[in-house]
């Protein structure tokens, strides 16, 4: 089995191996920070206290954007900012002339991103949505995001505009910040003859946890052979895989390692020859 990413102590690789699979991990993409101006703009918005919500759609955001201050005791109790006004931000005065801003609420897509965000900030996200933008938008609406709500959305330059559009449809003021992008890994970083082994059906299944990995796989090695089952983690990665010419056999019912394992077991059982 091929897992289209490579991370230390990866729970996906661990769960699949514990179930008896032979798993090869391969980083098909690399993360590249956005422009310094775009990253600084996101930091400046956070420092100013502008966002009422910061919405994180991928743990990769945390590799380039420092959100640790959103977990400090000062921020959690209302951050102090000097001045008489804060660009329309609701604030109350403190004794020495500063402004006390209301705490910024946090939202994340899926349990993995939520866990990574909690590790950085020291507090649990206020909202954890499902595995895609549509589910997170619904969860944010249920949490009170609506007309006038200020939302900072730091994400990949390749991210679908769906989440921002859904929030804007609710009347929220959304600031998108392309703080990183994901690019296909150089072919020189792949194992020797990887493309040949891939096209020859060396793996019974491939697990793709991001749309960028699906695109990178076809760029580096071509479409999946008929004998290789393609499983994706969520709806966005499924759509990207299909757009890249891959036939997706199964979609994980939950965006977790256990969900991927369940999807794999179901599709492989369907393909097993009768006794």
N, C-alpha and C positions, 0 to 999 in steps of 0.2 A: 504494500500500500504506500502511496506517495502523499505526503502532507505538504501542501504548497506554502510552507513557511518554516522558519527555523528559529526557535527561541529557547533560551535556557529554561529548564524545568517546565516545558510546555505541557499544560494539563491535557491538551488534545492528544499529543503523542503518548502521554502516560496512560490515559484511559484506554486508548486503542491497544496499546501493548499489553496492558493488564487483561484485556479481553482476548489476547492470544494473537493479535495481528503483528506481522513484521512491518515496521513502519520506517520508511526513509523520509527524512525531513529535508526540505530544500527551500532556501530563501529565493523566491522568484522575483522579488522587488526590493528596492531600497528606498528609505524615506529621505527626502530632501527638504530642508527648511524653506519656507517662503522667503520673499524678499525681506531684508532687514527692516524696511519701512513698514511693511504689513505686520510683521511680528511686533514691532514697537508700537504701532497703532493699537493693537489688541491690548498690549500691556498698559498703554496710556489710558484706555477706556476703563480698564479694571482699576487702575490706581485712582482715577477720578471719582470712582463710585457710581459711574453712569449705569451699568447694567443692574437691573433687578434680578435677572437670571443670566447665568452662564451655562450654555448647553454644550456638552461634549459628546461628539458622536463617534469618536475613536480614541483608544488609548494612545495612538500615535501623536495626537495633539499634545499630550503631556511631555513628549520628548523634546518639543521645541518651545512650548509656552509654559511659563512658570505660574502656576495657580496656587502655590503654597500659601500666599498671603490670604487667600479666601478661607483658610482654616485657622488663622490666628485668633486669639481671644479678642483682640481689638476689633477685627472685622466682624466676628460673630456677634459682638455686642454693639455694632455700629462703628464704622471707621471714622476717624477724625480727619477733616480736610480744612485747610485755612481758607478764609475768604468770606464774602458776604452772600454769595449765591453759588450754585453749582449747576449752571446750565439747565435749570428746570428740574433738577433732581430733588425729590422730597427730602428735606433735612431739618434737623432741629438744632438750635444753638446750644453751645456749651459755655461754661463760665469764662474761659479765656479767649473767647472770640472765634473758636473753631466751629466747624459744622459736624454734627454727628450724622453720618449716613446710615440708612437702614441696611441690614445685612444682605449680602448677595445670596440668592438661592441657587442651588446647583441641580443640574439634570444630566443624565447619562443614558446612552443607548446600551441596553443589555448588561448582564451581570459582570462581564469581564471589564468593560469600561468603567462601570460603577466601582468595582474593586480597586482599579488603578487610580481613579479619582479620589477615593477615600484614603488610599495610601499616601497621596500627595498632600491632601488638605487636612487629614486627621479627622474628618467627619463624613458621615454618610450622605450621599446625594439626597436631595429632597424628593426627587422623582427619578425613577428608573423605568424607562420605557421598554418596549419590545425590541425586536431585532431590526426594525426599519424606521424610516422617517415618519411614516404614516402613524405607526403605533405610538411613537414618542410625541408627535403633535397632539394626538388625542389625550395622552396622559397629561401633557402640559395644559391643555384646555381644561381638563378636569381639576387641575391644581390651581386654576384661577387666572391663567394667562389669557389676556383679552385686550380690549381697546386701551391703547396707551402704554401697555407693559413694555419695558425696555429689555431687549434680549440681545446678548452677545453670542454669536454663533461662530466660534473658531473651528475651522475644519479644513479638509483637503481642498486644494484648488480643483480637484476632480469630482468633488461631491455633487450629487444631484441637487438641484435647487428646490426639491419638493418640500423639505422641512421649512426653509425660509418662507416659501410661498404659502404654506399652510398657516404658519404663524402670522404672516401679514394679512391673510384672509380673516384671521381672528381680530385684526386691528392692532396687533403688536408692532412696536417699532423695532425692527431687526437690523442689527449691524453684523454683516458677514465679514469674516477675516480669514483669508486664505493663508494660514500660518505654515502649511507644509504641502508637499505634493508627493506622490508615489510614482517612481519610475521603474521601468523594467531593469532587472539586474544585468550587468554586462555578461555576455556569453562566456567571457574568460573566467567568470566566477563559478561556472557550472562544472560538475564532474565531467571527466573525459567521456565522450560518446553519449552524453545524456540524451540528446535528441534522437540518436539512433535507437537507444534502448526504449525511449518513450514510444516512438513510432512502431517499434517491434512488439509492443504489448507487454513490457517487462513488469508492469504493475496491474493488479486486478482492479484497483480502484484509486482514484485521486480525490482528495478532500481540499476544497478551495474555500477559504474563509473570508475572502475579499474579492471584489470585482477586479481590482488591479492585478491580483494574482492570476485570475482567469485570463485577462488580456495578455499578461506577460508570458504565460505558459504557451499560448498559441503563437505569440511572436517568436519565442525562443525555440519551440520544438514542433509546432504545427498542431493540427486537431487531434483529438483523442482517438486511438484505434477502437474498433468496434468492441473489442474484448475488455476495455477499461471502463469501469463505472465511474461516472462523475457525480460527486455529492457536494452541495454547496451549503454554507452556513445559514444564509438568510436570503430574503427576497432580492435585495440589491445585488448580491453576488450571483444569484441565479440569473437575473436579467443580464448582467454583464457577461456571464459565461455563454449564455445563449446568443448574445450579440456578437461574441467572438467566434461563434461557429461550433460551440460545444453542446452536445446533447446531454442535458442534465437529467440524471436518472432519479435523483431524490433530493429533497430539501429537508434539512434538519428541522424537526418540529419545534425545537427550542434552540436558541443561539448559544449552546453549551457543548462541551465535549460529550456529555451523555446523550444530547440530542443528535449529534453527528453519529455516534455509535449506533443509536436506535435506527437512524435512517439507513446506515450501511447494512445493518443486519436484515432489515426488511427487504431491501432491494436485492441483496445477495441470496436471501432465502427464495425470493420469487424466481431468481435465475437458476437456482439449483435444479439439477435433473431429478425427476421423480425416482423414488427408491425402486 
